[in-house]
Amino acid sequence: MNTNNKPNVLIFGATGKIGRVLIERLNQASDVNLIAAVRSPEKAAPLKTQKIETRIIDLDKPEQYGLSAIQPALVGINRIFLLTGYNVSMLAQSKAVIYAAKNVGVSHIVHLGAYAKDDTTVAHLAWHQMIEIYLQHSGIGYTHLRPNWFMQNLLGYGGRDNQNAGVITQYIGDALVSWIDCDDIAKVAAAILRSPEQHNGKTYPLAVEAHTMQAVSEIFTEVVGQPFRYEPHSPEEFLKIVLEAGADPAYMKCVYNVFTRTREGSVTEAADVFNTVEQITGHRPTSLREFAQKHKPELAY
Ligand SMILES: NC(=O)c1ccc[n+]([C@@H]2O[C@H](COP(=O)([O-])OP(=O)(O)OC[C@H]3O[C@@H](n4cnc5c(N)ncnc54)[C@H](OP(=O)(O)O)[C@@H]3O)[C@@H](O)[C@H]2O)c1
């Protein structure tokens, strides 16, 4: 534990898409003590080599063993970035973190949720909103981040190992949806974790540009210099593939619902865009074209 006067900032999801970049950024910040939460000593090893402090916290443990499975690891922490995975366990995990954080005197939690209108009836988006309300109810300072579609979702469709290189498969027909680069989400989170007071009690939607999948394939074609084409598939096909791959059925049925309803046009906020990234970080967000440029080696085939 650090003994200087800087706040101790704990990052959940430190090995994931957003968390990795958030760790990189806060590791360069001189005004906070950075601590990565990881679920095993093996996951801690690469961070330790970079001299990043780690704490072992498996968010599945409280359901089995109670709050004592995570609360001691939160002692001394002042601020938390709370991110959970693509699983209905997100509910029990987030409640446990918030409750334990309250018990040890954490002052601020930045919660990574998902973009939806407050009256959404899509279940996993509602789960994120219930976590937000529970966090507000706890009395801990809070900031809610609500990103829409991650640009990184598009990287699964390219890359050397992909047999269908150049084919972008998606399940939303011709619908227009808005996108954000996970690196920008991490930059926003870093700025808030460094100065939480000015973002306390705020909810930030994060989405910078709206594109159909056809438009995405045209941008990739131009930037990469190789042909990309959009191949629309049915949401039923998505559900079959992810369930066979072992994903959580409860969460994935919600994603299936998003695809179905987005395709039909009943998610009216699907293409909303905001200037929140610039407002919070002072920098222009990454466009989809810039994202494709940055990931050209992964997309090329
Ligand atoms: N994809 C989208 O378009 C989109 C849009 C809006 C919001 N979201 C939200 O984004 C979140 C996921 O973010 P992401 O894509 O950055 O995640 P990710 O890359 O899949 O990473 C998940 C992180 O959570 C950690 N984790 C999972 N289960 C854990 C457990 N039981 N104990 C401790 N750590 C655990 C993982 O650690 P390990 O390395 O040990 O597995 C990993 O670091 C979800 O809440 C989702 O609803 C996604």
The ligand as a Gaussian input file, in Angstrom:
#p B3LYP/6-31G(d) Opt

LIG

0 1
 N      -19.416000      -4.409000     -26.656000
 C      -20.175000      -3.335000     -26.697000
 O      -20.501000      -2.820000     -27.791000
 C      -20.649000      -2.692000     -25.413000
 C      -21.389000      -1.502000     -25.502000
 C      -21.807000      -0.884000     -24.322000
 C      -21.460000      -1.403000     -23.088000
 N      -20.745000      -2.579000     -23.027000
 C      -20.401000      -3.083000     -21.672000
 O      -18.986000      -3.227000     -21.586000
 C      -18.691000      -4.130000     -20.509000
 C      -17.554000      -5.041000     -20.930000
 O      -16.433000      -4.254000     -21.227000
 P      -15.171000      -4.804000     -22.090000
 O      -15.629000      -5.180000     -23.474000
 O      -14.025000      -3.857000     -21.914000
 O      -14.891000      -6.163000     -21.326000
 P      -13.858000      -7.298000     -21.721000
 O      -12.835000      -6.825000     -22.695000
 O      -14.668000      -8.540000     -22.059000
 O      -13.154000      -7.517000     -20.322000
 C      -13.871000      -7.964000     -19.178000
 C      -12.980000      -7.707000     -17.979000
 O      -13.679000      -8.085000     -16.780000
 C      -12.886000      -9.022000     -16.063000
 N      -13.735000      -9.977000     -15.374000
 C      -14.721000     -10.732000     -15.907000
 N      -15.242000     -11.533000     -14.966000
 C      -14.552000     -11.285000     -13.808000
 C      -14.608000     -11.795000     -12.495000
 N      -15.477000     -12.754000     -12.171000
 N      -13.749000     -11.310000     -11.566000
 C      -12.869000     -10.354000     -11.895000
 N      -12.759000      -9.822000     -13.131000
 C      -13.592000     -10.291000     -14.074000
 C      -12.055000      -9.731000     -17.133000
 O      -10.946000     -10.355000     -16.524000
 P      -10.252000     -11.687000     -17.135000
 O       -9.160000     -11.210000     -18.057000
 O       -9.712000     -12.386000     -15.940000
 O      -11.327000     -12.456000     -17.849000
 C      -11.694000      -8.539000     -18.032000
 O      -10.638000      -7.801000     -17.466000
 C      -20.014000      -4.870000     -20.196000
 O      -20.540000      -4.360000     -18.989000
 C      -20.934000      -4.470000     -21.364000
 O      -22.302000      -4.460000     -20.981000
 C      -20.321000      -3.212000     -24.152000

